Amino acid sequence: MIDLHTHSTFSDGSLTPVELADLAVKEKLTAIALTDHDTTAGISVFLAACKERKLIGIAGVEISADVDNGTMHMLGYHVDPGNAVLSQVLAKIRSGRDDRNSLIIEKLNRIGKNITMADVLKHVTEEVVGRPHFAEAMMDKGYVSSVKEAFDFYLGKGKAAYVDRFRFTPEIGIESIKTAGGVAVLAHPATLGLKDKALREFVGTLAEAGLGGIEVYYSEHSSDQVIFYSALAREFKLVKTGGSDFHGKTTPDMRLGRGFGPLRVEDELLEPLEAAAGRR
């Protein structure tokens, strides 16, 4: 069993890359990918930890993309973390995060939630500051009782302290991943909020732009969604991937490799993914 969608302290996860590898061994996984948001900074230590533990480690990344409807994330697998083009794209996105974070502070203060950036940075281990860190700061102050409550009432899209941020087009995300030697995969397609026909058309457009895969198996996918996304993979000749989207303590009900319980991503997905990246 494998997990191809995880996050560490280098973005908004609560475990270090080494701790993530340790947990993967404990959960008896055979392979794991680190797909931190908008950074590859944790990849080298992650791969070293996986090698020491005789665990298959995959260098990955998760990039936010600009779309008209819903939310779109692009996963990249088998990327070269030092690639100049990918590094420049990720740096630009992180810069946009910084601008957004300042505005979130302003909005929170405006509605009577006295949060400073120093409060938020107490929860940040590495370079990427995300909304879960704001949620933890709000919990410290007693404004909310959980990360979920913070997102439901303040930080989620359309809520009182939500601020959008800079994103590249899906095509640029795909191209940057491919330039770095990786396979671009559409993450959790349901978050696009598209009906089946519109999603099929959109995936077809992305496939023409170089999309290499689609995340079929995911913690929140229903059996019907798995069937539909598998059909899209066959139609557009995309590799199938899957993962929990594990973050650690910010999603305490989610288990690495198993999501909320029933998730099971089989080892057989590894070989096609490697082949798509030109590694076989």
C-alpha positions as CSV (number, residue, x, y, z in Angstrom):
1,M,0.0,0.0,0.0
2,I,1.3,3.5,-0.9
3,D,0.4,7.2,-0.2
4,L,1.2,9.7,-3.0
5,H,-0.2,12.8,-1.3
6,T,1.4,14.0,1.9
7,H,2.6,17.2,3.5
8,S,5.4,18.0,6.0
9,T,6.5,20.9,8.1
10,F,8.0,22.5,5.0
11,S,4.5,23.6,4.1
12,D,1.4,23.0,6.3
13,G,2.0,19.6,7.7
14,S,2.8,18.9,11.4
15,L,5.4,16.2,10.8
16,T,9.0,16.7,9.6
17,P,10.0,14.7,6.4
18,V,11.9,12.3,8.6
19,E,8.9,11.8,11.0
20,L,6.7,11.3,7.9
21,A,9.0,8.5,6.7
22,D,9.0,6.9,10.2
23,L,5.2,7.0,10.2
24,A,5.0,5.4,6.7
25,V,7.1,2.5,8.0
26,K,4.9,2.2,11.1
27,E,1.8,2.1,8.8
28,K,3.5,-0.6,6.7
29,L,3.5,1.5,3.5
30,T,5.9,0.5,0.7
31,A,6.1,3.9,-0.9
32,I,5.3,7.5,-0.1
33,A,5.5,10.9,-2.0
34,L,6.1,14.2,-0.3
35,T,4.0,16.8,-2.0
36,D,4.3,20.0,0.0
37,H,2.5,23.1,-1.1
38,D,4.6,25.3,-3.4
39,T,8.0,24.1,-2.2
40,T,10.4,21.3,-2.8
41,A,12.7,22.4,0.1
42,G,12.0,19.2,2.2
43,I,12.7,16.7,-0.6
44,S,16.4,16.0,-0.1
45,V,16.0,15.2,3.6
46,F,12.8,13.2,2.8
47,L,14.5,11.1,0.2
48,A,17.5,10.4,2.4
49,A,15.2,9.3,5.2
50,C,13.2,7.0,2.9
51,K,16.4,5.4,1.6
52,E,17.6,4.8,5.2
53,R,14.3,3.0,6.0
54,K,14.2,1.0,2.7
55,L,11.1,2.9,1.8
56,I,10.3,4.1,-1.7
57,G,10.4,7.9,-1.6
58,I,9.0,10.0,-4.4
59,A,10.0,13.7,-4.9
60,G,6.8,15.6,-5.4
61,V,5.1,19.0,-5.1
62,E,1.6,20.5,-5.0
63,I,1.0,23.7,-7.0
64,S,-2.1,25.8,-6.8
65,A,-3.5,26.9,-10.2
66,D,-5.8,29.7,-11.3
67,V,-9.3,28.6,-12.4
68,D,-12.6,30.3,-12.8
69,N,-14.6,27.8,-10.7
70,G,-13.7,25.9,-7.5
71,T,-10.1,25.2,-6.4
72,M,-7.4,23.5,-8.5
73,H,-4.2,21.9,-7.3
74,M,-1.6,20.3,-9.5
75,L,0.6,17.5,-8.2
76,G,4.0,16.9,-9.6
77,Y,5.8,13.6,-9.2
78,H,9.4,12.6,-9.8
79,V,10.4,16.2,-10.1
80,D,14.0,17.5,-9.9
81,P,13.7,19.8,-6.8
82,G,16.6,21.9,-8.0
83,N,15.2,22.6,-11.4
84,A,15.5,26.4,-12.1
85,V,12.2,26.8,-13.9
86,L,10.2,25.0,-11.3
87,S,12.0,26.8,-8.5
88,Q,11.2,30.2,-10.1
89,V,7.5,29.3,-10.4
90,L,7.3,28.1,-6.8
91,A,9.2,31.2,-5.5
92,K,6.6,33.5,-7.3
93,I,3.7,31.6,-5.8
94,R,5.3,31.8,-2.3
95,S,5.7,35.5,-2.8
96,G,2.0,35.7,-3.5
97,R,1.3,33.8,-0.3
98,D,3.3,36.5,1.7
99,D,1.1,39.3,0.3
100,R,-2.0,37.3,1.0
101,N,-1.0,36.5,4.6
102,S,-0.6,40.2,5.4
103,L,-4.1,40.9,4.2
104,I,-5.5,38.0,6.3
105,I,-4.0,39.6,9.4
106,E,-5.6,42.9,8.5
107,K,-9.0,41.2,8.0
108,L,-8.8,39.3,11.2
109,N,-8.0,42.4,13.2
110,R,-10.8,44.3,11.5
111,I,-13.3,41.8,12.8
112,G,-11.9,41.8,16.3
113,K,-9.6,38.9,16.2
114,N,-6.3,40.2,17.5
115,I,-3.8,38.1,15.6
116,T,-0.3,39.2,14.7
117,M,2.2,37.6,12.2
118,A,4.3,36.7,15.2
119,D,1.4,34.7,16.6
120,V,1.2,32.8,13.3
121,L,4.9,32.3,12.9
122,K,5.0,30.4,16.2
123,H,3.4,27.5,14.3
124,V,5.7,27.7,11.3
125,T,8.7,25.4,11.1
126,E,9.9,26.1,7.7
127,E,9.3,28.7,4.9
128,V,5.7,28.3,3.7
129,V,3.0,30.0,5.8
130,G,-0.5,28.7,5.1
131,R,-4.0,29.2,6.5
132,P,-3.7,26.2,8.9
133,H,-1.0,28.2,10.7
134,F,-3.4,31.1,11.1
135,A,-6.0,28.6,12.4
136,E,-3.6,27.4,15.1
137,A,-2.9,30.9,16.1
138,M,-6.6,31.6,16.5
139,M,-6.9,28.5,18.6
140,D,-4.1,29.8,20.9
141,K,-6.1,32.9,21.4
142,G,-9.3,31.0,22.1
143,Y,-11.1,32.4,19.1
144,V,-11.9,29.0,17.7
145,S,-11.7,25.5,19.1
146,S,-10.4,23.7,16.1
147,V,-8.8,24.2,12.7
148,K,-12.1,23.2,11.1
149,E,-13.9,25.9,12.9
150,A,-11.4,28.5,11.9
151,F,-11.9,27.5,8.2
152,D,-15.7,27.2,8.5
153,F,-16.1,30.7,9.9
154,Y,-13.1,32.8,9.0
155,L,-10.4,31.3,6.7
156,G,-12.3,29.3,4.2
157,K,-13.2,30.6,0.7
158,G,-15.8,33.3,0.9
159,K,-15.5,33.7,4.7
160,A,-14.7,36.8,6.7
161,A,-10.9,36.7,6.7
162,Y,-10.4,34.9,3.4
163,V,-8.0,36.4,0.9
164,D,-7.3,35.0,-2.5
165,R,-3.7,34.9,-3.7
166,F,-1.6,34.8,-6.9
167,R,-1.7,31.6,-8.9
168,F,-0.3,30.6,-12.3
169,T,-2.5,29.1,-15.0
170,P,-2.9,25.3,-15.1
171,E,-0.8,25.2,-18.3
172,I,2.2,26.9,-16.6
173,G,1.9,24.6,-13.7
174,I,1.9,21.6,-16.0
175,E,4.8,22.9,-18.0
176,S,7.0,23.7,-15.0
177,I,6.5,20.2,-13.6
178,K,7.3,18.6,-17.0
179,T,10.4,20.9,-17.4
180,A,11.6,19.6,-14.0
181,G,11.3,16.0,-15.3
182,G,8.1,15.2,-13.6
183,V,4.6,14.0,-14.2
184,A,1.8,16.6,-13.8
185,V,-1.3,15.1,-12.1
186,L,-4.7,16.8,-11.4
187,A,-5.3,16.6,-7.7
188,H,-8.7,15.8,-6.1
189,P,-10.8,16.7,-9.2
190,A,-13.9,17.2,-7.1
191,T,-12.7,20.5,-5.7
192,L,-13.1,22.1,-9.1
193,G,-16.8,22.0,-8.5
194,L,-17.6,20.9,-12.1
195,K,-20.3,18.6,-13.3
196,D,-19.2,15.4,-15.0
197,K,-19.5,16.8,-18.6
198,A,-17.7,20.0,-17.8
199,L,-15.0,18.1,-15.9
200,R,-14.5,15.7,-18.8
201,E,-14.0,18.7,-21.2
202,F,-11.6,20.4,-18.8
203,V,-9.5,17.3,-18.2
204,G,-9.4,16.8,-22.0
205,T,-8.0,20.4,-22.4
206,L,-5.4,19.7,-19.7
207,A,-4.4,16.5,-21.3
208,E,-3.7,18.4,-24.6
209,A,-1.5,20.8,-22.5
210,G,0.5,17.9,-21.1
211,L,-1.3,16.6,-18.1
212,G,0.0,13.2,-17.3
213,G,-2.3,11.8,-14.6
214,I,-5.4,12.2,-12.4
215,E,-5.8,11.6,-8.7
216,V,-8.4,8.9,-8.7
217,Y,-8.1,7.6,-5.1
218,Y,-8.4,10.2,-2.4
219,S,-9.6,10.5,1.2
220,E,-12.9,12.2,0.3
221,H,-13.7,10.5,-3.0
222,S,-16.9,8.5,-3.2
223,S,-17.0,5.1,-5.0
224,D,-18.9,6.8,-7.9
225,Q,-16.2,9.4,-8.2
226,V,-13.5,6.8,-8.3
227,I,-15.3,5.0,-11.1
228,F,-15.7,8.3,-13.1
229,Y,-12.2,9.5,-12.6
230,S,-10.9,6.0,-13.6
231,A,-12.9,6.3,-16.8
232,L,-11.3,9.8,-17.5
233,A,-7.9,8.3,-16.9
234,R,-8.6,5.6,-19.5
235,E,-10.1,8.0,-22.0
236,F,-7.3,10.5,-21.9
237,K,-4.5,8.0,-21.3
238,L,-3.6,9.4,-17.9
239,V,-1.9,7.5,-15.1
240,K,-3.9,7.0,-12.0
241,T,-2.6,8.2,-8.6
242,G,-3.9,8.3,-5.1
243,G,-3.2,9.6,-1.6
244,S,-4.6,10.7,1.7
245,D,-3.6,14.4,1.6
246,F,-2.1,13.8,5.1
247,H,-1.3,16.9,7.1
248,G,-0.9,15.5,10.6
249,K,-2.5,17.2,13.6
250,T,-4.5,19.7,11.6
251,T,-6.6,16.8,10.3
252,P,-6.5,14.5,13.3
253,D,-9.1,12.1,11.9
254,M,-7.0,11.3,8.8
255,R,-4.5,8.5,8.8
256,L,-1.5,8.2,6.6
257,G,-2.2,5.8,3.8
258,R,-5.8,5.2,4.8
259,G,-7.4,8.6,4.8
260,F,-10.5,8.4,7.0
261,G,-10.4,4.6,7.0
262,P,-11.4,3.0,3.7
263,L,-8.7,4.5,1.4
264,R,-6.3,2.0,-0.1
265,V,-3.9,2.9,-2.8
266,E,-2.2,-0.1,-4.3
267,D,1.5,-0.5,-5.3
268,E,0.6,-1.3,-8.9
269,L,0.2,2.5,-9.5
270,L,3.9,3.0,-9.0
271,E,5.2,1.5,-12.3
272,P,3.0,3.5,-14.7
273,L,3.9,6.7,-12.8
274,E,7.6,5.9,-13.2
275,A,7.1,5.1,-16.8
276,A,5.3,8.4,-17.4
277,A,8.3,10.2,-15.9
278,G,10.6,8.3,-18.2
279,R,12.1,6.3,-15.4
280,R,11.3,2.9,-17.0
